[in-house]
Amino acid sequence: MLKRKVLLFLGLIMMVWVSAAQAYVGLCCAHCGGNMPLNIFGGGIPEPKEFRFKVSQMIMEMGPLRDGTDDISNDDLLGGQNVNGTTYPALPTSMQMYMTMFGAAYSFSDNFALMGMVNYIENTMHMDLNNGNNFVMTSGGIGDITLLGKYR
């Protein structure tokens, strides 16, 4: 009988403890406990007077030109007349993109928060010319800037 009462008491304590941990949901939808990561647009709402900062990186590569699931040879598209009668002076052979994303959020209160995201991108694309030469195109700079405010 004592063992049963102790188990009942511990079970009640655990239920009260869990509900207290989920009490704060802030500006969030409450599915995640009020603490979504910053990479979800509109998420990442910090608790009041809390500042969050996030840095993440992404790398993407493009390989040869394709038609559906088949690779296309650059020789078929450069120089002479193609099937549709067009020629291209230069074609890409590969591309690499490196993107670094920065995000920040600050919650002034339970009802108001501001967030911002910006990314820095560097692209490199290797090109073939129809005269047999090749060159590399590069570009880089700041990409999209997102500012978001949430008020409920």
Steps between C-alpha positions, in 0.01 A plus 500: 500500500784740583671420169180587314465835682864590430456421129179706489672790672800486262265482201314812616826686557619411148172622343520834682868539411442433127209745475710773664777445245254555211334807650703763308429509127568867421421609143528148363221266395568277806568185297871525573486634853536859385857463385525449122839514325597812305513322164119469494367822349308680771619256763783535742313736730720548804364536850444861616820709517695217336725542193573215258758482225552224245759435229463213253664403174382325185697361206338413167657358184366466148644239267459451126202618296212252496190425299278316746725225634745504208824700493541736204841547340612861466631414152140440389397850610808708414602620156303353207125490448304298756182302446289810563736717293661687788860525613641626825824700529569371854359228724550422869682179591475527879400742772574528871304721738604573858247680717538619858176599673482728803187530712419702810190537715408703807177485696405823675210336685266202479307690234765658275816368332726607211704268278741550214678271255768572240722275291834534327540302176802408287441335160759349266396373155735330254409578138597349164516720188414382150858572383639240744616741771351520845471750783364531852225742604487604865258710695443567865329731739209547731186312401146539630436702814197408709359708784206366696303630794249297698228647715208320660 
